[in-house]
Amino acid sequence: MQKRILYEFPHSHFCEKARWALDFKGLTFSRVPLLPGWHVLTTKRHGKYSSVPLLIDGTNKVQGSGNILTYLDEAYPDYPLTRADKSEAIKKEKHFDLALGVSLRAFVYYYSLKHKYFISQAFMQNSPPWQRIVFGMQYPALVHLIKRSYCPTEESAVQAGKTLLGALDQVWAELDGKPYFQAEGFSRLDLTVCSLLSFVARPKELPVIWPKFPDDPLLKEWDERLRAHPLIGWIQGIYRSHRPRVLKP
Ligand SMILES: N[C@@H](CCC(=O)N[C@@H](CS)C(=O)NCC(=O)O)C(=O)O
């Protein structure tokens, strides 16, 4: 059997997109968590960008959740995720990546970075002890890096929260009571929206161990507001019906 590895940050919603697609197609793979900061040594060795997810499938190397979905559909056409109107679907998926994925990440990090235990459990849940030690030592530098990259100011975090709320309404309106985005059935669009919001919906099929939520009033307020959205129930239902069970996180 050929070597198949997914390099990831376990809690990353973009990594969940790739993981779900692999599981959906019944492909076995190893999840390899990378130590943030040092992850670039691996990602840049195999790919063009510094980011995860990065899939190694035998001799093929694919970086980016959307590219991984496209690659998997081409290499393993059973259980297709790309349905009719491929280019339109990919365009919409990219919009969801930004409006849902990037916005959620910005404001969650902004409010949770001061809770080292929470962030450490998110990144380090599948990592060896020595990496946990390094993670702890480099935490201040990591906070600086994450803030600079994703959420430099409170204003940017609040704006990201507003963008996210608007995007939830937009997605819900677009579904308009339909079970899926596309008439053909479950597709990469459903998988994308559900993965990117899995942090909020926290379905039990998500193969991530969520640490106890930080005792932070602002974060809790946002969480309650987002979880009250009707889209969350739809996401939990899609996870129940379409996210194959995996044995371990
Ligand atoms: N558009 C990319 C976004 C991936 C992404 O932003 N990954 C983050 C984790 S959520 C990352 O690896 N950040 C570290 C870096 O970019 O070096 C995708 O869909 O995979």
The ligand as a Gaussian input file, in Angstrom:
#p B3LYP/6-31G(d) Opt

LIG

0 1
 N       -6.409000      28.093000       1.850000
 C       -5.673000      27.156000       2.662000
 C       -5.588000      27.716000       4.066000
 C       -4.800000      26.834000       4.996000
 C       -4.407000      27.561000       6.257000
 O       -4.636000      28.765000       6.411000
 N       -3.798000      26.807000       7.174000
 C       -3.339000      27.372000       8.426000
 C       -3.904000      26.575000       9.578000
 S       -5.645000      26.849000       9.704000
 C       -1.826000      27.295000       8.481000
 O       -1.243000      26.294000       8.101000
 N       -1.187000      28.348000       8.996000
 C        0.243000      28.406000       9.139000
 C        0.923000      28.919000       7.913000
 O        0.257000      29.378000       6.968000
 O        2.164000      28.864000       7.898000
 C       -6.375000      25.802000       2.639000
 O       -7.543000      25.755000       2.237000
 O       -5.760000      24.790000       2.986000

